Structures are given as C-alpha cells and as structure tokens.
C-alpha cells in the first residue's frame, strides 16, 4: 500500500444528466482538492466518461461528497451500485458511515435512511 491511500481528502459522486458509455450515469472519484479536480473534469482532463459527457453536451454535477482517502474510494468502487448512493436516482437514500470499531482501518457500510 502506498502513502496516497491514507492521505485525507474527499470521495465524490457525479451524476450525469443522461446515461453514457453503455448506460453509465455516475462517476466516482477521489481528490484532496475537489474544487480543483472538478475544474479539471470540466476542462476535459481526467475521467473518460466525463470527457465524453462534455463532448456530447451532457450535463453532470457533483451530488455527494464524503470525507475519506484513496482507500475509501476503492471501497466505494468495490460496492459499485452508485444509483443507491445518488440522491437524484434514489431520493429515499442510503447513508454511508464509517465504522472504526472493527479495526484501525475504517470500514464503509450502508444503512437505509
């Protein structure tokens, strides 16, 4: 594990205005500077799905933000069902919280709200 896994930052979820690339309507990322990273995405730097959305004039926006690390992002991606985490797609929602009682490593879990 390299040091980037424990650097604090934010995991962010982006909702696309319409599905793209085989029906995908979300993108999940991590950054220590979310404003700067979103500006990069808007400028076409980074994730292919957002570059394609920009080229096709598909709107997108950040809909969720969690404090975390690169490690946290990997756990979210492993979970993979972004529609459940998206307040636009799932207004009744699920809440994500950290449970550090298991070990020194925080474990992400889901709870119906």
TINUDREN-618842 format. One record per atom (N, C-alpha, C): residue number from 1; atom name; x, y, z negated. Coordinates in Angstrom, 2 decimals. Each point is the difference from the previous one (the first is absolute). Layout:
N
NUM;CA;X;Y;Z
...
This chain:
113
1;N;0.85;-1.17;0.00
1;CA;-0.85;1.17;0.00
1;C;0.90;1.23;0.00
2;N;-0.26;0.95;0.91
2;CA;0.82;1.20;0.01
2;C;-0.65;1.10;-0.83
3;N;0.75;1.03;-0.30
3;CA;-0.45;1.06;-0.90
3;C;-1.24;0.73;0.46
4;N;-0.28;0.04;1.31
4;CA;-1.18;0.67;0.52
4;C;-1.29;-0.58;-0.53
5;N;0.04;-1.24;-0.47
5;CA;-1.19;-0.66;-0.49
5;C;-0.50;0.60;-1.30
6;N;0.87;0.67;-0.75
6;CA;-0.40;0.53;-1.30
6;C;-0.04;1.53;-0.04
7;N;0.30;0.66;1.09
7;CA;-0.08;1.46;0.05
7;C;-1.48;0.40;-0.04
8;N;-0.38;0.88;-0.94
8;CA;-1.41;0.37;-0.09
8;C;-0.44;0.89;1.17
9;N;-1.23;-0.18;0.38
9;CA;-0.60;0.78;1.07
9;C;-1.49;-0.27;0.03
10;N;-0.56;-0.02;1.20
10;CA;-1.44;-0.26;0.14
10;C;-0.25;-0.98;1.15
11;N;-0.96;-0.86;-0.22
11;CA;-0.54;-0.84;1.06
11;C;-1.24;0.74;0.49
12;N;-0.15;0.12;1.31
12;CA;-1.14;0.74;0.55
12;C;-0.75;-0.86;1.01
13;N;-1.31;0.20;0.06
13;CA;-0.85;-0.71;0.95
13;C;-0.60;1.02;0.96
14;N;0.17;-0.27;1.28
14;CA;-0.54;0.86;1.05
14;C;-1.16;-0.72;0.69
15;N;-1.09;0.72;0.18
15;CA;-1.18;-0.51;0.72
15;C;-0.03;0.66;1.38
16;N;-0.13;-0.82;1.04
16;CA;-0.09;0.51;1.36
16;C;-1.47;0.20;0.38
17;N;-0.26;1.04;0.79
17;CA;-1.36;0.33;0.41
17;C;-0.68;-1.09;0.81
18;N;0.78;-0.80;0.72
18;CA;-0.54;-1.16;0.70
18;C;1.09;-1.05;0.10
19;N;-0.41;-1.27;0.09
19;CA;1.00;-1.08;0.04
19;C;0.93;0.11;1.22
20;N;1.22;-0.49;-0.20
20;CA;1.04;0.04;1.02
20;C;0.85;-1.26;-0.12
21;N;0.75;-0.32;1.03
21;CA;0.95;-1.12;-0.04
21;C;-0.63;-1.29;-0.52
22;N;-1.00;-0.50;0.70
22;CA;-0.61;-1.26;-0.41
22;C;-0.96;0.13;-1.16
23;N;-0.60;1.15;-0.19
23;CA;-1.01;0.17;-1.04
23;C;0.50;0.54;-1.32
24;N;1.25;0.42;-0.06
24;CA;0.53;0.54;-1.27
24;C;-0.54;1.41;-0.22
25;N;-0.45;0.26;-1.21
25;CA;-0.52;1.33;-0.30
25;C;0.67;0.63;-1.23
26;N;1.11;-0.60;-0.45
26;CA;0.71;0.52;-1.17
26;C;1.50;-0.17;0.17
27;N;0.72;0.86;-0.69
27;CA;1.45;-0.12;-0.09
27;C;0.39;0.24;-1.46
28;N;0.89;-0.81;-0.51
28;CA;0.49;0.14;-1.37
28;C;1.48;0.29;0.04
29;N;0.43;1.01;-0.75
29;CA;1.41;0.35;-0.02
29;C;0.47;0.40;-1.39
30;N;1.30;0.24;-0.10
30;CA;0.61;0.45;-1.24
30;C;0.94;1.16;0.30
31;N;0.04;0.96;-0.91
31;CA;0.95;1.10;0.15
31;C;0.27;0.64;-1.37
32;N;1.19;0.53;-0.14
32;CA;0.31;0.78;-1.19
32;C;-0.47;1.45;0.20
33;N;-0.26;0.39;1.25
33;CA;-0.51;1.33;0.32
33;C;-1.14;-0.16;1.01
34;N;-1.20;-0.19;-0.51
34;CA;-1.15;-0.31;0.85
34;C;-0.31;1.13;0.98
35;N;0.04;1.24;-0.45
35;CA;-0.29;1.12;0.92
35;C;0.94;0.00;1.19
36;N;1.29;-0.20;-0.27
36;CA;0.99;-0.03;1.07
36;C;-0.26;-1.20;0.93
37;N;-0.31;-1.14;-0.59
37;CA;-0.23;-1.21;0.81
37;C;-1.24;0.14;0.87
38;N;-1.06;0.58;-0.52
38;CA;-1.22;0.20;0.79
38;C;0.29;0.96;1.14
39;N;0.78;1.05;-0.26
39;CA;0.39;0.93;1.07
39;C;0.78;-0.74;1.09
40;N;0.87;-0.94;-0.41
40;CA;0.74;-0.80;0.98
40;C;-0.96;-0.85;0.83
41;N;-0.97;-0.63;-0.68
41;CA;-0.99;-0.80;0.74
41;C;-0.76;0.88;0.99
42;N;-0.40;1.19;-0.42
42;CA;-0.74;0.92;0.89
42;C;0.86;0.39;1.20
43;N;1.32;0.07;-0.20
43;CA;0.93;0.36;1.08
43;C;0.36;-1.20;0.87
44;N;-0.55;-1.17;-0.32
44;CA;0.25;-1.18;0.82
44;C;1.23;-0.80;-0.40
45;N;0.52;0.23;-1.20
45;CA;1.17;-0.72;-0.48
45;C;-0.46;-1.06;-1.00
46;N;0.41;-1.24;0.24
46;CA;-0.34;-1.05;-0.98
46;C;-0.88;-1.08;0.59
47;N;-1.04;-0.32;-0.73
47;CA;-0.86;-1.15;0.29
47;C;-0.61;0.04;1.41
48;N;0.15;-1.10;0.71
48;CA;-0.54;-0.11;1.37
48;C;-1.50;0.24;0.04
49;N;-0.72;-0.52;-0.97
49;CA;-1.46;0.14;0.02
49;C;-0.41;1.48;-0.07
50;N;0.73;0.80;-0.77
50;CA;-0.33;1.42;-0.09
50;C;0.47;0.77;1.22
51;N;1.11;-0.43;0.58
51;CA;0.44;0.62;1.27
51;C;-1.06;-0.23;1.08
52;N;-0.49;-1.25;0.06
52;CA;-1.04;-0.32;0.98
52;C;-1.28;0.79;-0.26
53;N;-0.38;0.12;-1.27
53;CA;-1.19;0.78;-0.36
53;C;0.17;1.45;0.44
54;N;1.17;0.57;-0.25
54;CA;0.26;1.38;0.41
54;C;-0.11;0.15;1.52
55;N;0.60;-0.93;0.75
55;CA;-0.04;0.06;1.47
55;C;-1.41;-0.11;0.54
56;N;-0.85;-0.77;-0.69
56;CA;-1.38;-0.23;0.44
56;C;-0.98;0.97;-0.64
57;N;0.49;0.99;-0.69
57;CA;-0.83;1.00;-0.68
57;C;-0.98;-0.63;-1.00
58;N;0.44;-1.04;-0.68
58;CA;-0.81;-0.64;-1.04
58;C;0.35;0.68;-1.31
59;N;-1.01;0.50;-0.67
59;CA;0.24;0.68;-1.27
59;C;0.42;-1.01;-1.07
60;N;0.73;0.47;-0.97
60;CA;0.37;-0.83;-1.15
60;C;0.30;0.90;-1.18
61;N;-0.17;-0.58;-1.21
61;CA;0.28;0.78;-1.20
61;C;0.37;-0.91;-1.16
62;N;0.72;0.56;-0.94
62;CA;0.36;-0.73;-1.21
62;C;-1.25;-0.04;-0.88
63;N;-0.38;-1.22;-0.41
63;CA;-1.21;-0.14;-0.81
63;C;0.27;-0.51;-1.41
64;N;1.17;-0.59;-0.24
64;CA;0.35;-0.48;-1.34
64;C;1.49;0.20;-0.22
65;N;0.35;0.22;-1.25
65;CA;1.38;0.22;-0.40
65;C;0.20;-0.65;-1.36
66;N;1.06;-0.81;-0.11
66;CA;0.32;-0.66;-1.27
66;C;1.46;0.27;-0.32
67;N;0.30;0.23;-1.26
67;CA;1.40;0.07;-0.42
67;C;0.57;-1.40;0.09
68;N;1.24;-0.11;0.46
68;CA;0.58;-1.32;0.12
68;C;1.41;0.06;0.56
69;N;0.45;-1.16;0.45
69;CA;1.34;-0.15;0.57
69;C;-0.14;-0.73;1.33
70;N;1.11;-0.18;0.68
70;CA;0.00;-0.79;1.23
70;C;-0.49;-1.41;-0.30
71;N;0.34;-0.49;-1.17
71;CA;-0.48;-1.30;-0.45
71;C;-1.54;-0.04;-0.06
72;N;-0.59;1.10;-0.49
72;CA;-1.45;0.11;-0.09
72;C;-0.62;-0.09;1.40
73;N;0.62;0.72;0.94
73;CA;-0.51;-0.03;1.38
73;C;-0.03;-1.43;0.53
74;N;1.05;-0.75;-0.27
74;CA;0.06;-1.39;0.47
74;C;-1.13;-0.82;-0.59
75;N;-0.34;0.25;-1.27
75;CA;-1.10;-0.73;-0.63
75;C;-1.34;0.36;0.62
76;N;-0.20;1.29;0.29
76;CA;-1.22;0.43;0.68
76;C;-0.09;-0.67;1.37
77;N;1.11;-0.01;0.73
77;CA;-0.01;-0.58;1.34
77;C;-0.25;-1.50;-0.05
78;N;0.50;-0.65;-1.03
78;CA;-0.26;-1.43;-0.17
78;C;-1.49;-0.24;-0.23
79;N;-0.65;0.89;-0.76
79;CA;-1.44;-0.09;-0.22
79;C;-0.73;0.16;1.32
80;N;0.35;1.05;0.73
80;CA;-0.41;0.17;1.38
80;C;-1.41;0.45;0.34
81;N;-0.97;-0.11;-0.88
81;CA;-1.37;0.37;0.36
81;C;-0.23;1.48;-0.29
82;N;0.49;0.85;0.88
82;CA;-0.05;1.44;-0.23
82;C;-1.42;0.55;0.00
83;N;-0.92;-0.66;0.69
83;CA;-1.39;0.47;0.01
83;C;-0.59;0.04;-1.41
84;N;0.38;-0.96;-0.83
84;CA;-0.50;0.00;-1.38
84;C;0.58;1.15;-0.81
85;N;1.18;0.46;0.37
85;CA;0.66;1.08;-0.74
85;C;-0.39;1.38;0.51
86;N;-0.62;0.05;1.17
86;CA;-0.32;1.27;0.66
86;C;-1.35;0.54;-0.48
87;N;-0.04;1.21;-0.55
87;CA;-1.26;0.57;-0.47
87;C;-0.98;0.33;1.13
88;N;0.48;0.10;1.22
88;CA;-0.89;0.25;1.14
88;C;-0.68;-1.31;0.41
89;N;0.77;-1.07;0.09
89;CA;-0.54;-1.30;0.42
89;C;-0.76;-0.71;-1.12
90;N;0.40;0.26;-1.22
90;CA;-0.56;-0.70;-1.15
90;C;-0.28;1.00;-1.12
91;N;-1.08;0.80;0.15
91;CA;-0.27;1.05;-0.99
91;C;-0.26;-0.50;-1.42
92;N;-0.46;-1.25;-0.14
92;CA;-0.22;-0.54;-1.35
92;C;1.32;-0.35;-0.64
93;N;0.99;-0.28;0.81
93;CA;1.40;-0.03;-0.39
93;C;0.52;-1.08;-0.90
94;N;1.30;-0.08;0.04
94;CA;0.80;-0.80;-0.90
94;C;1.03;0.93;-0.60
95;N;0.33;-0.23;-1.24
95;CA;1.01;0.82;-0.67
95;C;1.25;-0.85;-0.12
96;N;1.13;0.60;0.30
96;CA;1.27;-0.70;-0.15
96;C;0.66;0.54;-1.25
97;N;0.52;-0.86;-0.79
97;CA;0.70;0.45;-1.19
97;C;1.22;-0.86;-0.22
98;N;0.91;0.52;-0.78
98;CA;1.24;-0.73;-0.30
98;C;-0.14;-0.68;-1.35
99;N;0.47;-1.21;-0.06
99;CA;-0.01;-0.75;-1.25
99;C;1.43;-0.37;-0.33
100;N;0.57;0.69;-0.96
100;CA;1.40;-0.27;-0.33
100;C;0.11;-0.99;-1.16
101;N;-1.13;-0.55;-0.45
101;CA;0.06;-0.95;-1.11
101;C;0.61;-1.33;0.42
102;N;0.00;-0.30;1.31
102;CA;0.52;-1.27;0.49
102;C;1.52;-0.08;-0.07
103;N;0.66;1.11;0.29
103;CA;1.47;0.03;0.01
103;C;0.44;1.45;0.08
104;N;1.28;0.20;0.17
104;CA;0.48;1.37;0.17
104;C;-0.39;0.53;1.38
105;N;-0.32;-0.89;0.93
105;CA;-0.45;0.39;1.33
105;C;-1.50;0.23;-0.01
106;N;-0.45;1.10;0.56
106;CA;-1.44;0.25;0.04
106;C;-0.64;-0.89;1.06
107;N;-1.17;-0.52;-0.33
107;CA;-0.74;-0.88;0.90
107;C;-1.25;0.71;0.43
108;N;-0.23;0.14;1.29
108;CA;-1.20;0.66;0.49
108;C;-1.15;-1.00;0.03
109;N;-1.14;0.42;-0.51
109;CA;-1.18;-0.85;0.04
109;C;-1.19;0.86;0.43
110;N;-1.08;-0.65;0.35
110;CA;-1.21;0.69;0.45
110;C;-1.11;-0.19;-1.01
111;N;-0.80;1.02;-0.16
111;CA;-1.15;-0.10;-0.87
111;C;-1.16;0.72;0.67
112;N;-1.17;-0.63;0.09
112;CA;-1.18;0.63;0.59
112;C;-0.41;1.16;-0.86
113;N;-0.31;1.17;0.62
113;CA;-0.41;1.15;-0.78
113;C;-1.51;0.10;-0.03
